Amino acid sequence: MADVDVLIVGAGPAGLAAATSARRVGATVRVLEAFDESGGQFWRHLPATRPAGNEPRLHHQWQRYQQFRSAVDADPALTLDVGAHVWAIEHRDDAVRVNVVCGDVDGTGRRRESVTANSLILATGAHDRALPVPGWTLPGVVTAGAAQAMAKGERIAIGDRVVIAGAGPFLFPVTESLRLAGSTVVGVYEAAGFRRLARHWLARPWELRSATTKMTELAGYFGTHLRGRIPYRPGWGVVAINGTGATTGSTVNGLLWAALGAGVVLVIGLAGWLIARGRRPAKSQSNTHL
Ligand SMILES: Cc1cc2nc3c(=O)[nH]c(=O)nc-3n(C[C@H](O)[C@H](O)[C@H](O)COP(=O)(O)OP(=O)(O)OC[C@H]3O[C@@H](n4cnc5c(N)ncnc54)[C@H](O)[C@@H]3O)c2cc1C
């Protein structure tokens, strides 16, 4: 007999939603999360041991996360293990066996465990994908996801003056978080042109009806751009980053931009570069009042 009906890997929005859905139909559920907090990337937040002054400020639908958390805390048939890293999955005749190592990544007291389950849900999320251009390894150039993780998970503003470039809607939340963390965003460059954007966003407009919260979120991002007077330029992509920082340790000192045809480069699901200028990230720059 399996240890649990449904085993879920990842406690981001998808994993938490799957867990509560499975509980609604009476399944026993266990969620394994590698990070030391649940919430995934979308609700990445400061740990309870050093809470933020105003955590919801950097999040959308924070209340929804709290509802998920309360559901997990109140339900003995739904277990959430954080600091539990799944490293191998084996198929058994009538169940799957999931191998997990639990405990602090650098700790000495890590323990291994194997859990069997009738059903397995992988909700391990996405990761940054960056297309290399000349200069992309210079100090001061980071992926949009890394900048977002530092802003939300540590309250670090990656730089004083920041240019955000890449493709896709992810550029919007990154812009908002960086502004809230204290950066000045001097421009957002979206590789896809207006026509391409419209073709994707408006391909099946009736489907947007079921995404009202996302539409509200999008409206908020437009507000951020307007309030901060942040230029948003579709159809522009980075072709090179000029700087001398690689050996001197200084930050990027110049940019070369070129107008590109719609989506010639950088048109991939979750891609972005973020180019910071003026200061290097350090713990001391944490914006802890957020
Ligand atoms: C760095 C980064 C930042 C992002 N920030 C935002 C944002 O601010 N706003 C936004 O709208 N979108 C953001 N995104 C896009 C994001 O992927 C989705 O919005 C949303 O978080 C996806 O939810 P999810 O539950 O599918 O995955 P995630 O939220 O990514 O959750 C997956 C979880 O699985 C865990 N996990 C992965 N592998 C294992 C393993 N082997 N064992 C155990 N646990 C594992 C991870 O630790 C993570 O907590 C971000 C993406 C990235 C890569």
The ligand as an SDF file (V2000), in Angstrom:
LIG
                    3D

 53 58  0  0  0  0  0  0  0  0999 V2000
   13.1060   33.3590  -10.7920 C   0  0  0  0  0  0  0  0  0  0  0  0
   11.6480   33.5030  -11.2140 C   0  0  0  0  0  0  0  0  0  0  0  0
   10.8500   34.4880  -10.6530 C   0  0  0  0  0  0  0  0  0  0  0  0
    9.5070   34.6180  -11.0270 C   0  0  0  0  0  0  0  0  0  0  0  0
    8.7430   35.5990  -10.4760 N   0  0  0  0  0  0  0  0  0  0  0  0
    7.4560   35.7790  -10.9050 C   0  0  0  0  0  0  0  0  0  0  0  0
    6.6470   36.8330  -10.4180 C   0  0  0  0  0  0  0  0  0  0  0  0
    7.0950   37.5990   -9.5680 O   0  0  0  0  0  0  0  0  0  0  0  0
    5.3990   36.9940  -10.8850 N   0  0  0  0  0  0  0  0  0  0  0  0
    4.8860   36.1570  -11.8410 C   0  0  0  0  0  0  0  0  0  0  0  0
    3.7410   36.3230  -12.2610 O   0  0  0  0  0  0  0  0  0  0  0  0
    5.6190   35.1320  -12.3170 N   0  0  0  0  0  0  0  0  0  0  0  0
    6.8780   34.9240  -11.8910 C   0  0  0  0  0  0  0  0  0  0  0  0
    7.6380   33.9150  -12.4000 N   0  0  0  0  0  0  0  0  0  0  0  0
    6.9980   33.0060  -13.3270 C   0  0  0  0  0  0  0  0  0  0  0  0
    6.5250   31.8280  -12.4370 C   0  0  0  0  0  0  0  0  0  0  0  0
    7.1060   30.6930  -12.9780 O   0  0  0  0  0  0  0  0  0  0  0  0
    4.9860   31.7060  -12.2780 C   0  0  0  0  0  0  0  0  0  0  0  0
    4.3460   32.9130  -12.1340 O   0  0  0  0  0  0  0  0  0  0  0  0
    4.5690   30.8450  -11.0730 C   0  0  0  0  0  0  0  0  0  0  0  0
    5.3990   30.9910   -9.9320 O   0  0  0  0  0  0  0  0  0  0  0  0
    4.5550   29.4290  -11.5150 C   0  0  0  0  0  0  0  0  0  0  0  0
    3.9810   28.6690  -10.4760 O   0  0  0  0  0  0  0  0  0  0  0  0
    4.3690   27.1440  -10.3190 P   0  0  0  0  0  0  0  0  0  0  0  0
    3.6850   26.6550   -9.0880 O   0  0  0  0  0  0  0  0  0  0  0  0
    4.1020   26.4390  -11.6010 O   0  0  0  0  0  0  0  0  0  0  0  0
    5.9570   27.1220  -10.1450 O   0  0  0  0  0  0  0  0  0  0  0  0
    6.9030   27.8150   -9.0650 P   0  0  0  0  0  0  0  0  0  0  0  0
    6.2620   28.9860   -8.4700 O   0  0  0  0  0  0  0  0  0  0  0  0
    8.2210   27.9630   -9.7270 O   0  0  0  0  0  0  0  0  0  0  0  0
    7.0050   26.6910   -7.9320 O   0  0  0  0  0  0  0  0  0  0  0  0
    7.7150   25.4810   -8.1540 C   0  0  0  0  0  0  0  0  0  0  0  0
    8.2540   25.0140   -6.8280 C   0  0  0  0  0  0  0  0  0  0  0  0
    8.8080   23.7180   -7.0000 O   0  0  0  0  0  0  0  0  0  0  0  0
    9.9470   23.6170   -6.1710 C   0  0  0  0  0  0  0  0  0  0  0  0
   10.8040   22.5650   -6.7090 N   0  0  0  0  0  0  0  0  0  0  0  0
   11.4200   22.5480   -7.9200 C   0  0  0  0  0  0  0  0  0  0  0  0
   12.1320   21.4090   -8.0570 N   0  0  0  0  0  0  0  0  0  0  0  0
   11.9490   20.6990   -6.9140 C   0  0  0  0  0  0  0  0  0  0  0  0
   12.4440   19.4290   -6.4580 C   0  0  0  0  0  0  0  0  0  0  0  0
   13.2440   18.6580   -7.2060 N   0  0  0  0  0  0  0  0  0  0  0  0
   12.0650   19.0020   -5.2120 N   0  0  0  0  0  0  0  0  0  0  0  0
   11.2340   19.7510   -4.4410 C   0  0  0  0  0  0  0  0  0  0  0  0
   10.7560   20.9710   -4.8310 N   0  0  0  0  0  0  0  0  0  0  0  0
   11.1030   21.4270   -6.0540 C   0  0  0  0  0  0  0  0  0  0  0  0
   10.5900   24.9900   -6.2450 C   0  0  0  0  0  0  0  0  0  0  0  0
   11.4330   25.2360   -5.1060 O   0  0  0  0  0  0  0  0  0  0  0  0
    9.3610   25.8990   -6.2760 C   0  0  0  0  0  0  0  0  0  0  0  0
    9.0010   26.3810   -4.9910 O   0  0  0  0  0  0  0  0  0  0  0  0
    8.9660   33.7330  -12.0100 C   0  0  0  0  0  0  0  0  0  0  0  0
    9.7730   32.7450  -12.5600 C   0  0  0  0  0  0  0  0  0  0  0  0
   11.1010   32.6240  -12.1710 C   0  0  0  0  0  0  0  0  0  0  0  0
   11.9520   31.5410  -12.7850 C   0  0  0  0  0  0  0  0  0  0  0  0
  1  2  1  0
  2  3  1  0
  2 52  2  0
  3  4  2  0
  4  5  1  0
  4 50  1  0
  5  6  2  0
  6  7  1  0
  6 13  1  0
  7  8  2  0
  7  9  1  0
  9 10  1  0
 10 11  2  0
 10 12  1  0
 12 13  2  0
 13 14  1  0
 14 15  1  0
 14 50  1  0
 15 16  1  0
 16 17  1  0
 16 18  1  0
 18 19  1  0
 18 20  1  0
 20 21  1  0
 20 22  1  0
 22 23  1  0
 23 24  1  0
 24 25  2  0
 24 26  1  0
 24 27  1  0
 27 28  1  0
 28 29  2  0
 28 30  1  0
 28 31  1  0
 31 32  1  0
 32 33  1  0
 33 34  1  0
 33 48  1  0
 34 35  1  0
 35 36  1  0
 35 46  1  0
 36 37  1  0
 36 45  1  0
 37 38  2  0
 38 39  1  0
 39 40  1  0
 39 45  2  0
 40 41  1  0
 40 42  2  0
 42 43  1  0
 43 44  2  0
 44 45  1  0
 46 47  1  0
 46 48  1  0
 48 49  1  0
 50 51  2  0
 51 52  1  0
 52 53  1  0
M  END
$$$$
